[in-house]
Amino acid sequence: MNVSNSFIYLFKQPFLNPHTKLYTNILSLNCIPNGPLAQYIQHVKNQKLSEFVNYPNECIYAVLKNDYNSSNYMTPEDLPHFLIYLKQNNYVVHHSFNEIVKSHPEIKSHICLFSYAG
């Protein structure tokens, strides 16, 4: 479900890839965005990372790489490509909000806030 006129949070998140069985940090969103980016978002179940830590077992919105392979998730190393994609497809990164969040080191997973300009 797309959310109109909303801000989208991009963050990194530890993830157990069910296809590769490897742990990695992936890029994920708080919801499915409007616009062309929606086709690269996959709603996946987040696997429990540890028996000793109680993580919420919830579904996440993972960002897929633009390579037509549904098991290749974007990682923080893909961030430059992701930001270029946003710029080329009429998304706006809200830099002032991002600066505020960066001033709080306890928010380690946040990468940026953006919206679709249509």
N, C-alpha and C positions, 0 to 999 in steps of 0.2 A: 504494500500500500504506500503510495507516495504521499508526502506531506507537503502541502502547498505553503508558500510564503514562510518557510521556516529556515532556521539555522541548522547546519549539519556539523556535528563534531567528528573530527578525524582523530583517532588515537591508535596507539600500538597496544597490542594485547598478546599475552602468551597463549599459544594454541597448539594442541596436538593434532597434527594433520592426519586425518583418517586414511588418506591414500598412501602417504609416505611413511607413516608411523613415527615421524620425527617431531620434536618440540621446536617451535620457532616463534618469534614475534611476528605478527601480521598486522597489516593496516585494517582497521574496521571503522564503521560508522555507527552513529546512534539510531539511524533509521534509513530507509531507502529514499534517496533524494529525487527531486524532479529533474527532468532533463536527461541527456544522453548517458550520463554516468550510471543511471539505474540499471542499464543492461550489464554492467560489470560488478553488480553487487549480488552476492549469494547469501541467502539466509541459511546458516549452518548451525548445528548443535555444538556448543562448546563442551569439549570433553573435560572431565575432571583431571586436573594436572597432578594432584597428589592425594594420597589417602590421609595424609597428616594435616593438610590445610583444607578448610572448608570453603571452597570456591562455589559461587552460585552456578548451578548447572542450568544455563540458559542458552537460548539461541542468540547468535550474533550476526551482524551484517558485515561479512568479510568482503574485501575489495579484491577482485580477480585481476590478474594480469591480462593485458590485451593480446593474448596469444591463442584464443579459442580453445583453451584447455581448462576445463572446469575444476581442476585440482591445483592450479598454480595461483597461489594467493600472493598479493603484493606484500612486501616486507618494508621495514624502514629504509632499506637500501634503495627501494624503488621510489622513494619520496620525490626526488627531482622530476621523474617522469610523471608522477601523479599531479604535481603542481603545474607542470606544463600543460597537461591535459585539462586541468581546471581552467587555466587561462585561455586556452584555445577553444573551449566549449562554453564560454559565457558564464562561468562561475566566478564569484567574487570572494577572495580571501579577506577576512576582517582582521587586519593587522593590529588595530588598537586593542581589541579584545585579547588577541594572542599575547600581546605584551603584558597585559594584566595577569594572565594565567602564568606566564613564565616567571613572574615575580613571586610565585608560590611554589617552592621546590617540592612540596609534598604531592603536587599534581604531576607525577612523572610520566603518565601515559598520554597526556594531551599533546597533540601535535598542532592542530589548528582548527579554526572555526570558519566555515564558508557557507555561501548560499548561492542559489541559482538565479541569475538575472533574467532568464527567459529569453 
